[in-house]
Amino acid sequence: MRLVAIAGGAGGLAVACGAFGAHGLDGLLTPEAEAWWETATLYLLVHAVAALVLGLQNQVPTRPGWLMVAGGAVFAATLYAMALGAPTILGAVTPIGGTLMILGWADVVRTALRSR
């Protein structure tokens, strides 16, 4: 159930960051930074929901969900940081989060094929 709690927190954080980006940062970000913010929010929310669903399934291993939550966190955090002015070299870390999310989805496929 820890995965469910973390996924719920990540989902709430994604909504809060999306609202903050739309209202609190309105007009303060460059178009590029705004795109980073929107991408970070979308990916964090999508992977939080996916991890939540996986966490609620009793027969499914939680590893895919943990990979998605960790990947979403790394991916979003680096993009949020760059949007707020952190050095763009931080973008070199962003693909690590993307890779973790992809591994999470691949693990879903592996798990589904093994359960046949």
C-alpha positions in Angstrom: 0.0 0.0 0.0 3.0 2.3 0.2 3.1 2.5 -3.6 -0.6 3.6 -3.6 0.2 6.3 -1.0 3.2 7.5 -3.0 1.3 7.4 -6.3 -1.5 9.4 -4.7 0.9 12.0 -3.5 2.6 12.2 -6.9 -0.8 12.7 -8.5 -1.7 15.5 -6.1 1.6 17.1 -6.6 1.2 17.0 -10.4 -2.2 18.7 -10.1 -0.7 21.3 -7.7 2.2 22.0 -10.0 0.0 22.2 -13.0 -2.2 24.8 -11.2 0.9 26.7 -10.0 2.3 26.7 -13.5 -1.0 28.0 -15.0 -1.7 30.7 -12.4 1.4 31.4 -10.2 3.9 31.4 -13.1 1.6 32.9 -15.7 3.7 35.3 -17.8 6.9 34.6 -15.9 8.2 31.7 -18.0 9.7 31.7 -21.4 7.8 29.6 -24.0 10.5 26.9 -23.7 10.3 26.9 -19.9 6.5 26.8 -20.0 6.7 23.8 -22.3 9.1 22.0 -19.9 6.6 22.7 -17.0 3.6 21.4 -19.0 5.5 18.3 -20.1 6.7 17.6 -16.5 3.2 17.9 -15.1 1.7 15.7 -17.8 4.2 12.9 -17.4 4.1 13.1 -13.6 0.3 12.8 -13.6 0.1 10.0 -16.1 2.7 7.9 -14.3 1.2 8.6 -10.9 -2.1 7.3 -12.2 -0.5 4.2 -13.8 1.4 3.5 -10.5 -1.8 3.9 -8.5 -3.6 1.4 -10.7 -0.7 -1.1 -10.4 -0.5 -0.6 -6.7 -4.2 -1.4 -6.3 -3.8 -4.7 -8.1 -3.1 -7.4 -5.5 -1.8 -10.0 -8.0 0.5 -7.6 -9.9 4.1 -7.0 -8.7 4.6 -3.4 -7.6 8.0 -3.1 -9.3 6.5 -1.5 -12.5 4.7 1.1 -10.4 7.8 2.0 -8.4 9.8 2.4 -11.6 7.0 4.7 -13.0 6.9 6.8 -9.8 10.7 7.1 -9.6 11.0 7.9 -13.3 8.2 10.4 -13.1 9.8 12.1 -10.1 13.2 12.4 -11.7 11.8 13.4 -15.1 9.5 16.1 -13.7 11.9 17.4 -11.1 14.6 18.1 -13.6 12.2 19.9 -16.0 10.6 21.9 -13.2 14.0 22.9 -12.0 15.1 24.0 -15.4 11.8 25.9 -16.0 12.5 27.8 -12.8 16.0 28.8 -13.8 18.3 25.9 -12.9 21.2 25.3 -15.4 20.0 23.5 -18.5 22.8 20.9 -18.1 20.3 19.4 -15.6 18.5 18.3 -18.8 21.1 15.6 -19.1 19.5 13.9 -16.1 16.0 14.0 -17.5 16.4 10.9 -19.7 17.2 8.8 -16.6 13.7 9.5 -15.5 12.3 8.8 -18.9 14.2 5.5 -19.0 12.8 4.5 -15.6 9.3 5.2 -16.9 9.9 3.1 -20.0 11.3 0.3 -17.9 8.1 0.5 -15.8 6.0 0.0 -18.9 8.2 -2.8 -20.2 7.9 -4.5 -16.8 4.1 -4.3 -17.1 4.3 -6.0 -20.5 6.7 -8.7 -19.0 4.5 -9.3 -16.1 1.4 -9.6 -18.2 3.0 -12.1 -20.6 4.3 -14.2 -17.7 0.9 -14.3 -16.1 -0.7 -16.2 -19.0 
